[in-house]
C-alpha cells in the first residue's frame, strides 16, 4: 500500500492505493483519491504563484483526509472502510501505515514539485517508510495498467503488457514513447515548440465566445472546445445562448465510447462508436490538403507537411505553433475566396458566425490530431518492422480524453492496415493529472526494487529516456 502525492502543476492530489494478488489476479483498490485544482480563471491559464498557493493551502488537508481513510489494522484490501471521520484527529496506532510514500519528482514546475516532495519526505521520515520519486510522464503511460487492476474483472497479466507505444498528449507535453519495459522508455518523437494541449487551449481563448469561457472555472479548455466544435441542434450548450448573431446555440451529446472500449482493438472501437464524426481518413498528404479547404475559403493543413520542401513529412518531429498562427490569421483577416489565402483586410471577431467558429475549432483539432496520429503510425512501423509483433498503443494525458482524437487514431490505424492493434484509453478522470497514477507508478517501481534517498530533489525537466539517470536541474 502506498500514499501518493501529485503537485507538478495546478492540481493538488493525494491518493492511497493498495495492490494485492488474489487467485492469480492482480487487484488494486483506491482507499482514497481526491484532488483540488487551483482557480486560474482570472489569468486564463496556469499561473505559477496561484497554483503554488493552492498547493500550500490544500495539500496538508488532503493528506489528513488520506490518513483518515487508511484501512484499520486487520482490514484487507477488499474490506477496508471508506467512512470519513468528522474530526481531524485520528488514532494512527489503529491504522495500517503505507508500505512506502510515492510522490511526483518531475517534470513540472519546480516550486510546486518541491511542495509535494518535501511533504512526502516528512511523511516518510515520520513513519520510517521508503520514498519513491515518480516520473510524471511514466505515470501517465502506466495508467491503463492501473485501470486494468482496478477493474472488478481484472486478470493477470496486467494490460498493456510490455512492450507498448504511448502517445502522451497534454497541455505541457506531446510525446511518442516506446516502452520496452518498466524502466526502458525511448522517446520516438516530441514537439519542437508548444504542446498540442497548449495549442488547443490558446485556440479556445481566441475563438470561443467570451460568455462560454467565463462560464467555466477551468483554464484547461479541451473539453469545452470539443463540446463547442460538435454542437448540433436540439441540445443547449450552456453559456452561448444569444451570443454573436442572436440565435440560440445548441449541441448534441458527443459520441460516448461503450464501457468496453478502454481496452479494445482499433476496429472494435470503431464498431462500438461508429462514425459519429463523419470523418474519412485521407489517403495521402495531397488528399489531406484538398480536404482541409472549407466553405469559408480557409483551411488548416497538417503541420510539417511542407517545411523544407517536405523533408520533415516522414520525421517523428511534432509542431503545433504554426497551426496556432494559422488560426490567428484566419480569425483576424478576411479570406480571398479565389486564392484561398488570407488578405490584409481585417475583420472583427464579433462578425464571425458561431457556425464558422465551430468549423475553425473542428478543423484545427482535425489537423492537430491527424499530425500526431501520422507520427504515431510512423513510430509503430519502425517498431514492428518485419516482425509479427503488434505492440499495444496507449493514449494518455489530458488531451487523451478527447473523443475526436480517439476516433481519428482508431480510424487511421484501420485505414493503414493496423485494425488489430490494441488501444488503451484510460477513463477521462485518469487522463488528467492525478495522484492515483502516481501511486500506481510508484507501486510498480517499488516492486521492481527502486527506492530513493530522502536527499532527492525535484526535477523541472526530466526526459523519460533518462528515467534512471536524471540530470537534476535545480
N, C-alpha and C positions, 0 to 999 in steps of 0.2 A: 504494500500500500504506500502511496506517496501523496504528499500535499504539494501542489504546484502553484506557481505564481507567474503571471504574464503581465508585463508593463512596458513592452517595447515601443508602443506608440501612444494612442489615445484611449485604449481600453485597459481598465484595471480589472483583472480577472484572477480568481482563485478557484482551485478545484481539489477535490480529494477523490482519488481513483484507486480501486483495488482490483487486482488481477489474480485469478486462480485457474487451475486446470481441473475440470470436472468431467469424469467419464471420457477422458481423452480430448475434450474440447476446451479451448481457451475461452474463458468467460471473464468479462470485465464489468465492474459496477461503479457508477459515479455516486458516491455518497453525498457529494456537494459540488455544485458548479454554478458560479454566478459571476457576472461582470457588470461594470459601470463604465459607460462611455462619456468622456468629457464633452461638455457643451461648447462646441466651437462655431455655432451658427453665426455669431456676430462677425466672425472672421472669414466665413465661407471656405474654411479649410482648417487643417490641423494646426493649431498654434502651440508651439513647444511649451511655453510657460503655462498656458491654460491646461494643457494635458498633464504637465508635471504637478501642478497644484491639485488636479483631480486625483492623481495617484497618491499624493501626500494626504489628502483628505479621506480617501476611501479604502486604501489598502489595509490599514490596521483593522477597520471594521469588518472587511470581508474575511480576513484571516481569523478574526474572532468568531465569525459565523461558521467558518470551516471547522474550527476546533470543536464547536458545539455539535457539529454533525459527524465528528469522528465516531466510529462504532464503539460501543461499550465493550469492555473486556468480556470475552466469552461469546460475542456475536460474530457470526461469519459474514462473508461477502453476501450471502443470499438473504440473511435475515436482519441485517443492520437497520436500525430505525433512523428515519429522516426527520423525526419530530424536532422542531426547533424550540429551544428553551426560551422563555420570555425574558430571562435575566441574562446579564452579560457574564456573570461568574459561572464557572463550571468546574466540577471536581475532576481535574486532569488525571488523577490517580485511577479513576474509574474508566478512563478512555484508553483504547488501543492507539498508541502513537504510530505515526507513519514510519515505515522502514527507512525512508530517505526523503530528502526535500528536492524537488525539481524546480528550476527557475530559468526563465529566458535569459541567456547570456548575451545574445546578439543574433543577427544585426538589428539595429534600431537606433532610437535617439538615446545618446549616451546617458544623460541625466535621468531619463525615465527608466532606462535599464538598471542603473545603479540603485534606484529606489526599490525595485523588486529584488535585486541581487543582495543588497545589504539586509533587507528584511529576511530573506531566505537564509542568509548566513547566521543571523541572530537566532532563528528557529533551530537550525541545525546545531548550533553551539549549545543552546539551552537544553535541547533534547539529546545531545550527543549522537546525532544521526549523520550519515553521509550526505554529501551535496552533489547534485548533478546539474551542471550548466548546460542548457539545451540550446541548440541552434534552431532559431525560429522557422527557417525555411524547411529544414529537415522535418520539423514537427508537422508542417502543412502536408508534406509529401507522405508522411506516415499516417495521416488522419484516416484514410479508408481502412487501414488495418485496425485502428481503434474502433471504428464503426462496426466492423465485422465481429469484433469481440464483444461489443455492447449489445448486438442483436440477440434476441431470445433464441434463435435457431443457429447461433454461432457454431461453426465447425472448425476443427483443426485440419489443415494448417490455416493460418491467418491469410487473408487476401487483401491486396495482391501479394503474390509470392515474388521474391527477388529472382531475376532482375525485372525492373519495370521502368517505364518512362513517366515523367511528370511534367505537366505544364502548370507552373506556379504563377498565377496572374493576380496581381493586387494593385493597390494604389502606390506601392513603393517598389515593387519588383515585377519583372516579367522574365521568367527563366524556363528553359527546357533542359531537363536533367535526366541523366541515365543513372539509375541506382542499381548497381550490380550486387550490392549487399548493404547492410545497415550502415556501414561506415565508408563504403566505396561509392562515392557520388561524383559523377563527371558532368560539368556544365557544358552542354552542347551548344546552347545559344542564349543570348541575353540582349537586352535593349542597349543601344548605344546613346540613348538620350533619356527620354522620360518613360515611365511605366505605362502600360495600357490603362490601368485604373486611373492614373493621374490624368491621362488624356481624356478619358470619358468624364471625369469629374469636372474638368475645365470646360468641356463642351457643354455640359449641363448648365454651368454658370453663364455661358454665352447665349444659349438657345432657349432654355426652359423659361416659361413665364415667371416673372418675379413672385406672383401670388403662390405659385406651386413651390418655389424654393423656400419661401418664408413659412410655408405650412409644415415643413419638416424640420426636426431638430438635428438630424444627422447631416454632416457635411460630406458623407460618402454617398454620392448621388446615383450610384449604379442602378439600384433597384428602381428608383424614381425615373431614371432615364429610360429603362426598359419598359416600364409601365406606360410612360408617355408615348413612346415610339409605336407601340402596338395597340393603342386605344382604338375602339370601334364603337359604333352606335349601339345604344341600349344599356350601357352601364356607365354611371357617372364616375369621373375622376375628380376626387376631392381637391379643391384649390384652384381649378382653372375654369369654373363656370363663369361665363360672361367675359372672359378675357379676350383681348385682341379685337376680333371683328364682331363681338356681341353675341355669338352663338354659344349655346351650352355644349361643352365638350364632353365626350363620353368614352368609355373604354370597355372592351370585353376582357374577361379574365384571361390572363396569359396561359399558354399551354402548360399543364402541370404533368410532370412525369409520374407514372404509376409507382407504387411503393417498391416494385422490384427492379427499378432502373438504377439503383445505386451501385449495382454490380451486375453488368449485362454486357452483351456484345453490341457493336455499333448497329448491327441490323436489328437486334431485338429492341434496342432503344427506339429506333425509328418506327418499328412495328407498334410499339406501345404508345408512342406520342403522335405518330402521323406527321404529315407535312403541314402543320398548322401555320407555318410562316410563308407558305407559297414560295419556297426557296429552291432554286435549281443550282446545282454545282457547276460553275464554269469549267469547260473542258481544257482551257489553256488561258494564258495571260491576255492574249488578244481578245478572246471572248469575254473575259472578265472586264476588260477596258470598255468594250462596247456596251455591256450590260450595266456599267456604272452610270451611264447617261440617264438623266431623269427628265420628266416632262417639264421641269423648271429650267432646263438648259444646262445646269451644272452637274458634275459627277465627281465621285471620290474613288480613286484607284488604290489598289493595294500599295503600301509603302515599299520602297526599294525595288520597284519593278523596272525603273528606267535610269536609276543612278549609275553614272559612269558607263553609259552605253549598255546597261542591262547586266553588267558583270556580277551584281550582287543578287540577282534573281535566285540563284541556287546556293547562296550562302546561308548560314544559320543566324546571321545578324538580324536583329529586330530594331524597328524605329517607329516612333509614333508622333514626334514633334511636327513633322511635315504634314501629317494628317490634320493635326490641330490647326496649323497655319492655314490649310485649305478651308477649313470650316470658318475661320475668322474672316477670310476674304469673301466667301460666299455670303456670309451674313452682312458684311459691310458694303459690298459693291453689287451693282446690277450685273446680270449675266447677259452677254450678247447671244441672242437666240440662234444666230448663224454660225459664229465661230465657236460657241460653247465655252467662251472664256470670259473671265471677269473683266468688266470695263472699269473706267475710272470714275463712273457715276456712282456716288454713294447713295445708300438707301437707309431709312430708319428701321430699327429693329421692330418697332410697333407696327410697321406696314407689312411685315412678313406674316402671312397667314399661319394659323395653327397647323393646317394641313402640310404646308411646306416645312414648317419646323419639325413636324413628325418625320417627314421624309429625310431631313438633314440628319436627325438623330439615328434613324434606322440605317441610313447609308453609311454613316461614319462607323457604326457598330459593325456593319457587314464588312467593310473594308479592313477594319482592325482585326476582326475575328478570322477572316479569310487569311490574313497575313500570318497570324500566329499558328493557324491550323496548317498552312502550307509548310511553314518551318518545322512544325512537329512531325509532319509526314516525311520530310527530308531526314530528320533525325531517326525516325522509325526505319526508314530504308537503310540508313547507314548501320544500324544495329542488327537488323535482320540479315542483310547481305544475301548470301546464297543458302543460308540455313533455313530450317523448317520451324525455328522457334518463333513464337508470337508473344512478345512481352506485352503485359497489360499497360494501359495508359491511365494515369491519374490526372484529374483536373481539380486543382485546389487553389486556395486563396480567395479573396473576396469576390473577384470577377467571375470565379468559377460557378457562382450561384446563378449567373445569367443563363436563362433557358435558351436564348438565341445562340449563344456561344456553343452550348452543348449540342444544339441541333445542327449547326454548321459543322462542328467537329465530326459528329456521327455521320452526317450526310456525305462529307468529303471522304471519310475513311471508306465508306461503302462504294463510292464512285471510283475510288482508286484501287479497289481490289482488297481492302482490308476489313471487310464486313464482319470477320470472325474475331477481330481484336476486342479483347475485354476492356470495358470502360469502367472507371470507378469515380463516381460523383458523390462526394460527401453531402449530407443534408445541408441546407443553407446556413443553419446556425453553427455548423462546424467549419464552414468555408472562411468566415471572417475570423479575426484573431480571438483566441480563447485559451483558457488555462487547461481545458481538458486535453487538447492536443499536446500541450507542453508536458502534462502528466504522462501521457502515453509514450511520447518520445523519450522522456526521462526513464520510464519503465523499461523500454527496450534497451536503452544504453546501459542502465544499471544491471540488468540481467546478463548483458554481454560483458560485464566486468569493468565498466567505465565509471569512475567517480572522480570528483575534482577536489583539489585542496581549497581550504577556506580563503586562500590568498588570491583566487582568480578575480579578474577584473572584467567589466563589461566590454564588449567589442562592438563598436559602431558599424564597421564594415567587416564582414566575415564571409568570404567566398565559401560556398558549400563544399567545393572540391578540396578545401583545406580544413575540413572538419576536425581532424585530429592534430593539425599543425597550424593553429591560428596565429595571426600576427596581431598582437594587442595594439590598438591604435590610440589609446588614451588611458 
